[in-house]
Amino acid sequence: MDSTDGRAIKGRQSSMEKMNVLVTGGAGFIGSHLVDALVGRGHRVRVLDALVPQVHGEAGAPQYLNPEAEFVRADVCDAAAVSRALEGVDVVYHEAAEVGVGQSMYEIRRYVGANDMGTATLLESLVNRRGRVRKLVVASSMSIYGEGAYRCAGCGVVHAKLRPAAQLRERRWEVECPACGEELRPAPTGEDKPLFPTSVYAVTKQDQEQFSLVVGRAYDIPTVALRYFNVYGTRQALSNPYTGVCAIFSSRLLNEQAPVVFEDGGQTRDFVHVSDIVQANLLALETDRADYTAVNVGTGRATSINEVSRLLAEGLGKDLKPEVTGKYREGDIRHCVADITRARSLLGYEPRVTLEAGIPELLEWVRRQEAADGVERATAELESRQLVR
């Protein structure tokens, strides 16, 4: 790669300016879509990815990896490899991470090592190249909020923490006001909401975000943390039982098994198409208005887990109703939906793909895949550690 100068990005980048971009985790679900978009805009892209078998299997680099991108197979914790990968780079997208809420609760060293130490390794290399890297965009997560925002009819705004174990044992699923006991009403979750991460994975994503913002500010490396909500789309690892719910449910349905739904299925999430995640990442590069800031990336729309299961089953032509277990998982939250006001105002972001429009594309891809269903094994693993009750 030929390095460009280190001038700070101001306002909007010229659409004609081409840069050297490193994408860590660029062979993964989100990273590979981002690589395609960057290559499509004429940027010179280098991918650093360890090709973790749980995500990629044993086949090596995935077929969808863009042939116009330079590929480096290495672990983001390998300081020498990271240093080499940064040679000549103007912009870094840090997508590399171990992903899996439940698994993180018992493979703690693995998650902390990959996510915390991997980010620390990258940041030390960036500090050593101070003035050369013009932008760092780091993938954060809605999981760092814990429960989303709520309002109580009598008490106003409530920053709820985990539902008490006694309440969950009674199968009262909705979040209740700690002051008056009334059922709370979900509200859009803004970036200023206090953070209450409820899993090791969530803590490591908070660490990745805060490490990056702190180091970026200290060394004048313009840094943006994008808090992804529940991302779905093609290339999500169907055989990984710790990935997103759309992929997990699709894998079950492909194997003629009913999706497994915890609690009563009424919990809601904000499902955002991978192309909208890519859109936000590109916008973060094109403006300096979000520098040193955390920004939600979602749709602002709540969808229940039961509804997602129905849409996927209907789309695949499967007459399989979800298996609603009535059990709960340690650390699970009830509702969290993005307030995307900041993304709109700072990035000019606007979600383009609704869940109803995005699922058919996902399922067209799913039908061409073979998926090993590991949900029962993963659930048994959690139950053996009393993380499912």
Secondary structure, 3 states (H helix, E strand, C coil): CCCCCCCCCCCCCCCCCCCEEEEECCCCHHHHHHHHHHHHCCCEEEEEECCCHHHHCCCCCCCCCCCCCEEEECCCCCHHHHHHHCCCCCEEEECCCCCCHHHHCCCHHHHHHHHHHHHHHHHHHHHHCCCCCCEEEEEEEHHHHCCCEEEECCCEEECCCCCCHHHHHCCCCCCECCCCCCECEEECECCCCCCCCCCHHHHHHHHHHHHHHHHHHHCCCCEEEEEECEEECCCCCCCCCCCCHHHHHHHHHHCCCCCEECCCCCCEECEEEHHHHHHHHHHHHHCCCCCCEEEEECCCCCEEHHHHHHHHHHHHCCCCCCEECCCCECCCCCEECECCHHHHHHHCCCCCCCHHHHHHHHHHHHCCCCCCCCHHHHHHHHHHCCCEC
